[in-house]
Amino acid sequence: MPDRITQLLFLFVLGISLPAAANKIIAGPMAGFSAMRSVTIWLQADAPGQAQLEYWNSEYPTQRVLSAITPLLAEEDNAGKIVLNSLEPGILYRYRVILDASAVTTLSDLKFRTQTLWQWRAAPPNFTALMGSCAYINDAPYDRPGQPYGGGYEIFSSMAKRNADVMLWLGDNVYFREADHSSPWGMSYRYRKDRALPELQALLRTGHHFAIWDDHDYGPNDSNRSFIFKENSLNLFKRYWANPSFGLPDVPGVFTKVSFSDVDFFLLDDRYYRDSDHAQNSNEKVMFGPEQMKWLRNALLESSATFKVIAAGGEMLNEFGTKEGWRHFPEEKNTFLEWLLRSKISGVLFLSGDRHLTALTKLTRKSAYPLYELTCSPLTSGPRTGEKELAQPNLVAGTVVGERNFCELEFEGKKAKRLVTIRSFNAKGELMWAKKISAAELSGKIKQH
């Protein structure tokens, strides 16, 4: 404090005002990457400053530890990530935020849980993961004229009440408007504006959050690899999300793998390397790109997870849609599905967003288990009614939801009888439908009829 008083007096003599210091958190804190002995916490303040966490094992509240100080810089939107190490597995920790050497008293019940060391010791822990896509937050000066496209923000409170362990953001997590994606500053503005939504904060403080992008939080509508600000977009994504990694050292992008209990989530990047959907079909036309697909194949071969969940912003298995999807890249798609069949990879389940409706599809395969894809959308964007989706032959009956909704995957059961229950909830948190899929079905041990 004396240093700041001296600085103020000096600047007063010169007639210069000192930039405002941070005095409150406007977004978060949000727990991201969670390992057995490490966790990353993201937060954002109202001005530049210094952030620190005081944290403790919930069973020993008097034994408290201070994290290293993290600078919150104006050029990084006053956002930062605090990495906590030397934790112990399977422990519920509580913490508080210290901003510029003062405890933030307006935030309470902040907590995170490290992953359990269960391998070779016990059955895989049960857990739940929420997911959703297409979160449009109205901003009248920059929205298109007419009826507001976004709404139903109470869905975030309904999601927070589920108290899930994981939250997967499946793309279009913000919507760049024309005034946004025309400049890097505009894209940064959109992230700052949307992330600070009051209704969102309770959800951000619940569970551990991971994300991928789709066109609207990458660039313009239906954008591809030609977007001139793609590097700025990637840097923003890294700034606002706390995934375990982002691409590979020599392969930029947002793709990564998240392991939780006996589930591996393979989160893909469907934009950075994407060719135009309108390009002529050829071996070179790709949605994910050869290096990312090589990474995915090797990661699947290396995985010993009971469930292997492959997630992308756009649909992957639907051949009957009218919008974007992997079907516009048949060489890349068919090559991967043929490899998946030959390699006899078990436990694969697909997740996607984008479509502004929710539906579960089931692709049957000869001499192999069926491939399910859950498309979950929208959160707060305008929904589609889904009439055309009802004509899709691979549709699982009763799973089309044509209103704002979110989805949940609950993984449970003893090791030999693991299963996942898929659920869809409307904005009020009311159950729309549920479907159980066993690990046995996704290993080919159950005969298909």
Backbone hydrogen bonds in HBPLUS format (Angstrom, degrees):
<---DONOR---> <-ACCEPTOR-->    atom                        ^
c    i                          cat <-CA-CA->   ^        H-A-AA   ^      H-
h    n   atom  resd res      DA  || num        DHA   H-A  angle D-A-AA Bond
n    s   type  num  typ     dist DA aas  dist angle  dist       angle   num
A0004-ARG N   A0001-MET O   3.02 MM   3  5.20 120.3  2.39 101.7 116.4     1
A0005-ILE N   A0001-MET O   3.01 MM   4  6.36 154.9  2.08 155.0 162.6     2
A0006-THR N   A0002-PRO O   2.91 MM   4  6.15 163.9  1.94 156.0 159.7     3
A0007-GLN N   A0003-ASP O   2.97 MM   4  6.13 152.1  2.05 139.9 148.1     4
A0008-LEU N   A0004-ARG O   2.83 MM   4  6.07 153.9  1.90 147.4 154.2     5
A0009-LEU N   A0005-ILE O   2.95 MM   4  6.21 163.1  1.98 153.6 157.3     6
A0010-PHE N   A0006-THR O   3.00 MM   4  6.18 158.4  2.05 146.5 152.6     7
A0011-LEU N   A0007-GLN O   2.96 MM   4  6.17 163.3  1.99 149.8 154.1     8
A0012-PHE N   A0008-LEU O   2.82 MM   4  5.97 146.2  1.93 145.8 156.1     9
A0013-VAL N   A0009-LEU O   3.10 MM   4  6.32 156.2  2.16 146.7 151.3    10
A0014-LEU N   A0010-PHE O   3.24 MM   4  6.56 147.4  2.35 139.2 147.9    11
A0015-GLY N   A0011-LEU O   2.86 MM   4  5.96 110.8  2.35 134.1 151.8    12
A0016-ILE N   A0011-LEU O   2.78 MM   5  4.94 162.4  1.81 150.8 149.3    13
A0015-GLY N   A0012-PHE O   3.06 MM   3  4.90 145.4  2.18  94.2 104.8    14
A0022-ALA N   A0048-PRO O   2.97 MM  26  5.45 134.6  2.18 146.5 146.3    15
A0046-ASP N   A0024-LYS O   3.12 MM  22  5.97 140.1  2.28 164.5 166.4    16
A0026-ILE N   A0044-GLN O   2.87 MM  18  5.90 146.3  1.98 141.2 152.3    17
A0027-ALA N   A0044-GLN O   3.38 MM  17  5.16 153.5  2.46 140.6 136.8    18
A0044-GLN N   A0027-ALA O   3.07 MM  17  5.16 139.3  2.24 160.6 154.7    19
A0030-MET N   A0042-TRP O   2.75 MM  12  5.06 155.6  1.80 149.2 156.0    20
A0042-TRP N   A0030-MET O   2.74 MM  12  5.06 173.4  1.74 153.7 153.3    21
A0209-HIS N   A0031-ALA O   2.81 MM 178  6.23 161.0  1.84 151.5 152.7    22
A0032-GLY N   A0040-THR O   2.81 MM   8  5.40 176.2  1.81 169.2 169.0    23
A0033-PHE N   A0242-ALA O   2.81 MM 209  5.87 142.4  1.95 159.6 164.8    24
A0040-THR N   A0033-PHE O   2.98 MM   7  5.35 144.1  2.11 151.8 157.0    25
A0035-ALA N   A0038-SER O   2.82 MM   3  5.08 171.8  1.83 157.2 155.8    26
A0115-GLN N   A0035-ALA O   3.10 MM  80  5.60 163.8  2.13 125.6 127.1    27
A0087-LEU N   A0037-ARG O   3.10 MM  50  4.30 167.9  2.11 128.7 124.9    28
A0039-VAL N   A0084-LEU O   3.04 MM  45  5.39 145.7  2.16 145.3 153.9    29
A0084-LEU N   A0039-VAL O   2.87 MM  45  5.39 170.6  1.87 167.9 170.5    30
A0041-ILE N   A0082-ILE O   2.91 MM  41  5.15 167.8  1.93 143.7 147.4    31
A0082-ILE N   A0041-ILE O   2.77 MM  41  5.15 163.7  1.79 151.2 155.9    32
A0043-LEU N   A0080-GLY O   3.04 MM  37  5.74 152.2  2.12 161.5 168.1    33
A0080-GLY N   A0043-LEU O   2.98 MM  37  5.74 157.7  2.03 163.3 166.6    34
A0045-ALA N   A0078-ASN O   3.01 MM  33  5.52 164.5  2.04 147.3 147.8    35
A0049-GLY N   A0072-LEU O   3.03 MM  23  5.10 152.3  2.11 133.2 141.0    36
A0072-LEU N   A0049-GLY O   2.78 MM  23  5.10 171.5  1.78 150.1 147.3    37
A0100-ASP N   A0050-GLN O   2.77 MM  50  5.03 170.9  1.78 157.2 159.5    38
A0051-ALA N   A0070-THR O   2.85 MM  19  5.17 174.3  1.86 153.2 153.6    39
A0070-THR N   A0051-ALA O   2.79 MM  19  5.17 172.3  1.80 158.8 161.6    40
A0052-GLN N   A0098-ILE O   2.87 MM  46  4.98 136.0  2.06 146.1 155.9    41
A0098-ILE N   A0052-GLN O   2.74 MM  46  4.98 162.5  1.77 162.0 158.2    42
A0067-SER N   A0053-LEU O   2.83 MM  14  5.30 159.0  1.87 160.6 165.8    43
A0054-GLU N   A0096-ARG O   3.05 MM  42  5.44 163.9  2.08 153.7 158.7    44
A0096-ARG N   A0054-GLU O   2.90 MM  42  5.44 146.3  2.02 147.0 158.0    45
A0055-TYR N   A0065-VAL O   2.89 MM  10  5.43 157.2  1.94 155.7 160.0    46
A0065-VAL N   A0055-TYR O   2.90 MM  10  5.43 159.5  1.95 155.4 162.3    47
A0056-TRP N   A0094-ARG O   2.93 MM  38  5.61 150.9  2.01 160.0 165.9    48
A0094-ARG N   A0056-TRP O   2.99 MM  38  5.61 162.7  2.02 163.7 165.9    49
A0060-TYR N   A0057-ASN O   2.82 MM   3  5.33 155.5  1.88 119.1 127.2    50
A0058-SER N   A0092-LEU O   2.95 MM  34  5.85 165.8  1.98 158.9 159.3    51
A0063-GLN N   A0060-TYR O   3.05 MM   3  5.73 161.2  2.08 123.6 129.2    52
A0076-GLU N   A0073-LEU O   3.00 MM   3  5.25 152.9  2.07 106.4 115.1    53
A0078-ASN N   A0073-LEU O   2.77 MM   5  4.74 156.6  1.83 146.6 140.5    54
A0077-ASP N   A0074-ALA O   3.06 MM   3  5.07 146.4  2.17 118.7 114.3    55
A0079-ALA N   A0076-GLU O   3.13 MM   3  5.97 161.9  2.17 122.6 126.9    56
A0090-GLY N   A0115-GLN O   2.95 MM  25  4.99 140.8  2.10 106.1 110.7    57
A0114-THR N   A0091-ILE O   3.12 MM  23  5.55 154.5  2.19 148.6 149.3    58
A0093-TYR N   A0112-PHE O   2.82 MM  19  5.47 165.5  1.84 172.4 177.2    59
A0112-PHE N   A0093-TYR O   3.02 MM  19  5.47 152.3  2.10 145.8 151.5    60
A0095-TYR N   A0110-LEU O   3.12 MM  15  5.58 152.4  2.19 133.2 135.1    61
A0104-VAL N   A0097-VAL O   2.84 MM   7  5.57 166.9  1.86 163.3 161.1    62
A0099-LEU N   A0102-SER O   2.79 MM   3  5.28 154.3  1.85 155.6 146.7    63
A0102-SER N   A0099-LEU O   3.07 MM   3  5.28 160.7  2.11 109.8 115.9    64
A0121-ARG N   A0118-TRP O   2.91 MM   3  5.18 152.7  1.98 137.4 135.6    65
A0122-ALA N   A0118-TRP O   2.94 MM   4  5.17 154.1  2.01 156.9 150.9    66
A0127-PHE N   A0411-PHE O   3.10 MM 284  5.52 151.6  2.18 144.6 153.3    67
A0411-PHE N   A0127-PHE O   2.89 MM 284  5.52 162.1  1.92 175.8 177.2    68
A0165-ASP N   A0128-THR O   3.08 MM  37  5.56 135.3  2.28 131.9 143.0    69
A0166-VAL N   A0128-THR O   3.19 MM  38  6.50 144.6  2.32 146.9 154.1    70
A0129-ALA N   A0409-LEU O   2.83 MM 280  5.17 155.4  1.89 147.6 156.1    71
A0409-LEU N   A0129-ALA O   2.78 MM 280  5.17 159.3  1.82 151.4 158.7    72
A0130-LEU N   A0166-VAL O   2.82 MM  36  6.15 162.8  1.85 153.7 150.3    73
A0168-LEU N   A0130-LEU O   2.83 MM  38  6.11 164.8  1.85 143.9 148.1    74
A0131-MET N   A0407-CYS O   2.93 MM 276  5.30 140.6  2.09 145.4 143.2    75
A0407-CYS N   A0131-MET O   3.03 MM 276  5.30 176.6  2.03 156.0 156.8    76
A0132-GLY N   A0168-LEU O   3.32 MM  36  6.85 140.6  2.49 163.4 173.2    77
A0170-LEU N   A0132-GLY O   2.88 MM  38  5.76 172.8  1.88 158.1 157.8    78
A0379-LEU N   A0133-SER O   2.82 MM 246  5.83 130.6  2.07 152.3 165.9    79
A0134-CYS N   A0171-GLY O   3.14 MM  37  6.54 162.9  2.17 150.8 156.2    80
A0379-LEU N   A0134-CYS O   3.14 MM 245  5.56 141.4  2.30 118.3 129.2    81
A0380-THR N   A0134-CYS O   3.17 MM 246  6.55 149.0  2.27 138.1 147.3    82
A0381-SER N   A0134-CYS O   3.25 MM 247  5.68 143.5  2.39 151.7 142.4    83
A0135-ALA N   A0172-ASP O   2.91 MM  37  6.33 160.3  1.95 159.1 162.2    84
A0142-TYR N   A0139-ASP O   2.91 MM   3  5.92 156.3  1.96 141.4 146.3    85
A0143-ASP N   A0139-ASP O   3.14 MM   4  5.90 124.4  2.46 136.9 145.4    86
A0143-ASP N   A0140-ALA O   3.36 MM   3  5.07 146.7  2.48  96.4 105.5    87
A0151-GLY N   A0380-THR O   3.02 MM 229  5.27 130.2  2.28 136.2 149.8    88
A0155-ILE N   A0152-GLY O   3.06 MM   3  6.08 169.0  2.07 129.3 131.4    89
A0156-PHE N   A0153-TYR O   3.14 MM   3  6.01 156.0  2.20 123.0 126.1    90
A0157-SER N   A0154-GLU O   3.08 MM   3  5.30 125.1  2.40 101.8 115.1    91
A0158-SER N   A0154-GLU O   3.11 MM   4  6.50 156.9  2.17 151.1 157.8    92
A0159-MET N   A0155-ILE O   2.93 MM   4  6.18 149.8  2.02 146.4 154.4    93
A0160-ALA N   A0156-PHE O   2.98 MM   4  6.19 157.1  2.04 142.7 148.7    94
A0161-LYS N   A0157-SER O   3.08 MM   4  6.29 150.1  2.17 146.4 153.5    95
A0162-ARG N   A0159-MET O   3.04 MM   3  5.39 147.6  2.15 106.5 116.1    96
A0163-ASN N   A0160-ALA O   3.01 MM   3  5.55 154.4  2.08 113.0 120.7    97
A0208-HIS N   A0165-ASP O   2.95 MM  43  6.17 142.5  2.09 124.4 133.4    98
A0167-MET N   A0208-HIS O   2.84 MM  41  6.01 150.2  1.93 150.9 148.6    99
A0210-PHE N   A0167-MET O   2.94 MM  43  6.30 157.3  1.99 169.7 174.0   100
A0169-TRP N   A0210-PHE O   2.87 MM  41  6.23 165.6  1.89 155.0 159.8   101
A0212-ILE N   A0169-TRP O   3.01 MM  43  6.31 148.6  2.11 164.0 172.1   102
A0176-PHE N   A0216-HIS O   2.93 MM  40  5.55 164.8  1.95 143.5 147.3   103
A0180-ASP N   A0177-ARG O   2.87 MM   3  5.02 146.2  1.98 103.1 114.2   104
A0181-HIS N   A0177-ARG O   3.07 MM   4  6.41 160.7  2.11 177.2 172.6   105
A0183-SER N   A0180-ASP O   3.24 MM   3  6.22 166.6  2.26 127.5 128.7   106
A0187-MET N   A0183-SER O   3.23 MM   4  6.60 152.1  2.31 148.8 155.7   107
A0188-SER N   A0184-PRO O   3.03 MM   4  6.30 156.2  2.09 148.4 155.0   108
A0189-TYR N   A0185-TRP O   2.88 MM   4  6.18 153.9  1.95 150.1 157.6   109
A0190-ARG N   A0186-GLY O   3.10 MM   4  6.40 153.1  2.18 143.7 149.8   110
A0191-TYR N   A0187-MET O   3.21 MM   4  6.54 161.6  2.24 150.7 154.1   111
A0192-ARG N   A0188-SER O   3.03 MM   4  6.29 171.1  2.03 157.1 159.3   112
A0193-LYS N   A0189-TYR O   2.87 MM   4  5.99 167.7  1.88 155.8 159.5   113
A0194-ASP N   A0190-ARG O   2.99 MM   4  6.07 173.2  2.00 153.9 155.8   114
A0195-ARG N   A0191-TYR O   2.93 MM   4  5.86 164.8  1.95 153.3 158.2   115
A0197-LEU N   A0194-ASP O   3.14 MM   3  5.52 167.5  2.15 117.1 118.9   116
A0200-LEU N   A0197-LEU O   3.00 MM   3  5.46 150.6  2.09 115.4 124.4   117
A0201-GLN N   A0198-PRO O   3.27 MM   3  5.66 150.7  2.36 111.2 118.2   118
A0204-LEU N   A0200-LEU O   3.14 MM   4  6.42 161.1  2.18 154.0 159.9   119
A0205-ARG N   A0201-GLN O   3.11 MM   4  6.35 142.0  2.27 147.5 156.7   120
A0206-THR N   A0203-LEU O   2.95 MM   3  5.13 162.1  1.99 116.7 118.3   121
A0218-TYR N   A0215-ASP O   3.16 MM   3  5.00 158.4  2.21 101.0 106.5   122
A0219-GLY N   A0215-ASP O   2.75 MM   4  5.68 169.7  1.77 159.4 160.3   123
A0223-SER N   A0220-PRO O   3.14 MM   3  5.24 137.7  2.33 139.9 130.7   124
A0227-PHE N   A0224-ASN O   3.24 MM   3  6.16 171.7  2.24 131.4 131.3   125
A0225-ARG N   A0274-ARG O   2.81 MM  49  5.15 166.7  1.83 155.4 151.9   126
A0230-LYS N   A0227-PHE O   3.29 MM   3  5.54 146.1  2.42 121.8 118.2   127
A0233-SER N   A0229-PHE O   2.92 MM   4  6.20 155.3  1.98 152.6 160.5   128
A0234-LEU N   A0230-LYS O   2.91 MM   4  6.12 153.4  1.98 143.4 150.0   129
A0235-ASN N   A0231-GLU O   2.98 MM   4  6.23 159.3  2.03 147.3 152.7   130
A0236-LEU N   A0232-ASN O   2.98 MM   4  6.23 152.7  2.05 146.6 153.9   131
A0237-PHE N   A0233-SER O   2.98 MM   4  6.24 157.3  2.03 147.7 153.9   132
A0238-LYS N   A0234-LEU O   3.02 MM   4  6.30 160.3  2.06 151.5 156.1   133
A0239-ARG N   A0235-ASN O   2.98 MM   4  6.16 141.2  2.13 138.3 149.4   134
A0239-ARG N   A0236-LEU O   3.04 MM   3  4.89 118.7  2.43  90.6 106.6   135
A0240-TYR N   A0236-LEU O   3.01 MM   4  6.26 147.7  2.11 152.5 159.4   136
A0241-TRP N   A0237-PHE O   3.05 MM   4  6.01 133.0  2.27 150.1 159.6   137
A0247-GLY N   A0255-PHE O   2.82 MM   8  4.92 154.4  1.88 145.1 151.2   138
A0248-LEU N   A0251-VAL O   2.90 MM   3  4.77 170.6  1.91 136.5 138.8   139
A0251-VAL N   A0248-LEU O   3.01 MM   3  4.77 157.2  2.06 102.8 110.2   140
A0256-THR N   A0267-LEU O   2.94 MM  11  5.31 148.6  2.04 142.7 152.4   141
A0267-LEU N   A0256-THR O   2.87 MM  11  5.31 146.3  1.98 153.9 163.1   142
A0258-VAL N   A0265-PHE O   2.85 MM   7  5.01 160.5  1.88 145.7 152.3   143
A0265-PHE N   A0258-VAL O   2.73 MM   7  5.01 174.1  1.73 155.2 157.3   144
A0260-PHE N   A0263-VAL O   2.89 MM   3  5.37 168.0  1.91 161.9 166.0   145
A0263-VAL N   A0260-PHE O   2.97 MM   3  5.37 152.3  2.05 128.3 137.3   146
A0306-THR N   A0262-ASP O   2.89 MM  44  5.53 128.9  2.16 136.1 149.0   147
A0307-PHE N   A0262-ASP O   3.38 MM  45  6.78 163.2  2.41 152.4 157.3   148
A0264-ASP N   A0307-PHE O   3.05 MM  43  6.46 163.0  2.08 162.6 165.8   149
A0309-VAL N   A0264-ASP O   2.82 MM  45  6.12 154.0  1.89 161.0 168.0   150
A0266-PHE N   A0309-VAL O   2.69 MM  43  5.97 166.7  1.70 161.8 166.6   151
A0311-ALA N   A0266-PHE O   2.90 MM  45  6.06 171.3  1.90 153.7 156.0   152
A0268-LEU N   A0311-ALA O   2.87 MM  43  5.98 169.5  1.88 162.7 166.3   153
A0274-ARG N   A0271-ARG O   3.13 MM   3  4.94 157.9  2.18 104.0 110.9   154
A0275-ASP N   A0286-VAL O   2.88 MM  11  5.74 164.1  1.91 178.9 173.6   155
A0279-ALA N   A0276-SER O   3.12 MM   3  5.39 167.7  2.13 111.1 115.0   156
A0285-LYS N   A0282-SER O   3.26 MM   3  5.39 152.6  2.34 102.7 110.2   157
A0293-MET N   A0289-GLY O   3.08 MM   4  6.25 160.2  2.12 155.0 161.2   158
A0294-LYS N   A0290-PRO O   2.88 MM   4  5.99 147.2  1.98 142.5 151.6   159
A0295-TRP N   A0291-GLU O   3.00 MM   4  6.23 156.6  2.05 142.5 148.7   160
A0296-LEU N   A0292-GLN O   2.90 MM   4  6.19 158.1  1.95 147.7 153.6   161
A0297-ARG N   A0293-MET O   2.95 MM   4  6.14 164.9  1.97 148.8 152.1   162
A0298-ASN N   A0294-LYS O   3.09 MM   4  6.28 169.3  2.11 151.9 154.7   163
A0299-ALA N   A0295-TRP O   2.85 MM   4  5.99 156.0  1.91 151.2 158.9   164
A0300-LEU N   A0296-LEU O   2.90 MM   4  6.06 154.9  1.96 151.4 157.3   165
A0301-LEU N   A0297-ARG O   3.04 MM   4  6.27 158.7  2.08 148.5 154.2   166
A0302-GLU N   A0298-ASN O   2.98 MM   4  6.14 144.1  2.11 141.7 151.4   167
A0303-SER N   A0299-ALA O   3.06 MM   4  6.07 126.8  2.35 136.0 148.7   168
A0303-SER N   A0300-LEU O   3.26 MM   3  5.11 137.7  2.45  93.4 104.8   169
A0308-LYS N   A0347-GLY O   2.72 MM  39  5.46 172.4  1.73 135.7 136.7   170
A0349-LEU N   A0308-LYS O   3.00 MM  41  6.22 151.0  2.08 144.2 145.8   171
A0310-ILE N   A0349-LEU O   2.82 MM  39  6.21 153.0  1.89 157.0 165.1   172
A0351-LEU N   A0310-ILE O   2.84 MM  41  6.12 152.8  1.92 148.3 149.8   173
A0312-ALA N   A0351-LEU O   3.09 MM  39  6.48 152.1  2.17 146.6 151.8   174
A0353-GLY N   A0313-GLY O   3.18 MM  40  5.30 149.4  2.28 113.4 121.9   175
A0326-TRP N   A0315-GLU O   2.96 MM  11  6.34 155.5  2.02 148.9 156.8   176
A0328-HIS N   A0325-GLY O   3.22 MM   3  6.11 170.1  2.23 122.4 124.9   177
A0329-PHE N   A0326-TRP O   2.88 MM   3  5.34 161.3  1.91 119.7 123.6   178
A0333-LYS N   A0329-PHE O   3.03 MM   4  6.16 171.8  2.04 161.8 164.4   179
A0334-ASN N   A0330-PRO O   2.84 MM   4  5.73 167.3  1.85 146.5 150.7   180
A0335-THR N   A0331-GLU O   3.03 MM   4  5.96 155.9  2.09 141.9 149.2   181
A0336-PHE N   A0332-GLU O   3.17 MM   4  6.33 156.3  2.22 143.6 149.3   182
A0337-LEU N   A0333-LYS O   2.99 MM   4  6.29 168.1  2.00 158.2 161.4   183
A0338-GLU N   A0334-ASN O   2.90 MM   4  5.97 156.4  1.96 147.7 153.9   184
A0339-TRP N   A0335-THR O   3.05 MM   4  6.19 153.8  2.12 139.3 146.8   185
A0340-LEU N   A0336-PHE O   2.82 MM   4  6.08 156.8  1.87 154.0 160.8   186
A0341-LEU N   A0337-LEU O   3.07 MM   4  6.25 151.4  2.15 140.1 146.9   187
A0342-ARG N   A0338-GLU O   2.98 MM   4  6.24 166.6  2.00 152.6 155.7   188
A0343-SER N   A0339-TRP O   2.85 MM   4  5.91 156.1  1.91 152.6 159.2   189
A0344-LYS N   A0341-LEU O   3.32 MM   3  5.35 150.4  2.41  99.9 108.3   190
A0347-GLY N   A0442-LEU O   2.68 MM  95  4.69 178.1  1.68 147.6 146.9   191
A0350-PHE N   A0372-TYR O   2.96 MM  22  6.11 167.8  1.98 155.3 157.5   192
A0374-LEU N   A0350-PHE O   2.89 MM  24  6.24 161.7  1.92 150.5 148.7   193
A0352-SER N   A0374-LEU O   2.93 MM  22  6.30 144.4  2.06 156.3 154.1   194
A0376-CYS N   A0352-SER O   2.91 MM  24  6.38 159.1  1.95 154.9 153.5   195
A0355-ARG N   A0353-GLY O   2.96 MM   2  5.89 137.8  2.14  94.1  91.1   196
A0384-ARG N   A0356-HIS O   2.77 MM  28  5.52 157.5  1.82 161.1 154.2   197
A0358-THR N   A0401-VAL O   3.10 MM  43  4.96 161.2  2.14 137.2 143.1   198
A0401-VAL N   A0358-THR O   2.85 MM  43  4.96 149.2  1.95 139.2 144.3   199
A0359-ALA N   A0375-THR O   2.95 MM  16  5.37 149.5  2.05 142.9 150.6   200
A0375-THR N   A0359-ALA O   2.95 MM  16  5.37 177.3  1.95 167.8 167.1   201
A0396-VAL N   A0360-LEU O   2.84 MM  36  5.60 165.3  1.87 161.8 157.3   202
A0361-THR N   A0373-GLU O   2.98 MM  12  5.33 163.5  2.01 147.2 152.2   203
A0373-GLU N   A0361-THR O   3.05 MM  12  5.33 153.7  2.12 137.6 142.4   204
A0362-LYS N   A0394-ASN O   2.78 MM  32  5.24 157.3  1.83 145.5 152.4   205
A0363-LEU N   A0371-LEU O   2.80 MM   8  5.01 176.4  1.80 148.9 148.9   206
A0371-LEU N   A0363-LEU O   2.87 MM   8  5.01 162.4  1.90 143.9 146.1   207
A0405-ASN N   A0378-PRO O   2.90 MM  27  6.08 160.7  1.94 165.9 171.1   208
A0389-GLU N   A0386-GLY O   3.13 MM   3  5.09 120.8  2.50  94.8 109.9   209
A0390-LEU N   A0387-GLU O   3.14 MM   3  5.45 139.4  2.31 103.1 113.6   210
A0391-ALA N   A0388-LYS O   3.15 MM   3  5.70 158.4  2.20 112.8 119.0   211
A0392-GLN N   A0389-GLU O   3.08 MM   3  5.49 166.6  2.10 115.1 119.3   212
A0395-LEU N   A0392-GLN O   3.23 MM   3  5.55 166.1  2.25 114.9 118.0   213
A0406-PHE N   A0425-PHE O   2.93 MM  19  5.47 151.5  2.01 150.2 159.6   214
A0425-PHE N   A0406-PHE O   2.84 MM  19  5.47 167.6  1.86 165.3 168.8   215
A0408-GLU N   A0423-ARG O   2.88 MM  15  5.11 148.3  1.98 143.0 146.4   216
A0423-ARG N   A0408-GLU O   2.92 MM  15  5.11 154.8  1.98 149.3 154.5   217
A0410-GLU N   A0421-THR O   2.97 MM  11  5.10 159.3  2.01 139.3 146.1   218
A0421-THR N   A0410-GLU O   2.91 MM  11  5.10 155.7  1.97 139.0 145.9   219
A0412-GLU N   A0419-LEU O   3.06 MM   7  5.74 165.9  2.08 165.1 169.7   220
A0419-LEU N   A0412-GLU O   2.96 MM   7  5.74 156.7  2.01 162.9 167.4   221
A0417-LYS N   A0414-LYS O   2.81 MM   3  5.20 147.3  1.91 114.4 125.4   222
A0439-ALA N   A0418-ARG O   2.87 MM  21  5.54 168.2  1.88 152.5 148.5   223
A0420-VAL N   A0437-ILE O   2.85 MM  17  5.38 169.1  1.86 156.4 158.2   224
A0437-ILE N   A0420-VAL O   2.86 MM  17  5.38 160.9  1.90 156.7 163.2   225
A0422-ILE N   A0435-LYS O   2.76 MM  13  5.17 169.8  1.77 158.1 155.6   226
A0435-LYS N   A0422-ILE O   2.85 MM  13  5.17 146.7  1.96 146.0 155.4   227
A0424-SER N   A0433-TRP O   3.11 MM   9  5.61 151.9  2.20 152.3 154.4   228
A0432-MET N   A0424-SER O   2.67 MM   8  5.33 171.4  1.68 159.2 156.1   229
A0426-ASN N   A0430-GLU O   2.93 MM   4  5.43 156.4  1.99 147.8 151.3   230
A0429-GLY N   A0426-ASN O   2.83 MM   3  5.27 160.7  1.87 118.2 124.5   231
A0442-LEU N   A0438-SER O   3.33 MM   4  6.71 149.7  2.43 141.8 149.5   232
A0443-SER N   A0440-ALA O   3.15 MM   3  5.14 157.5  2.20 107.1 108.6   233
A0445-LYS N   A0440-ALA O   3.18 MM   5  5.35 145.7  2.30 162.7 157.8   234
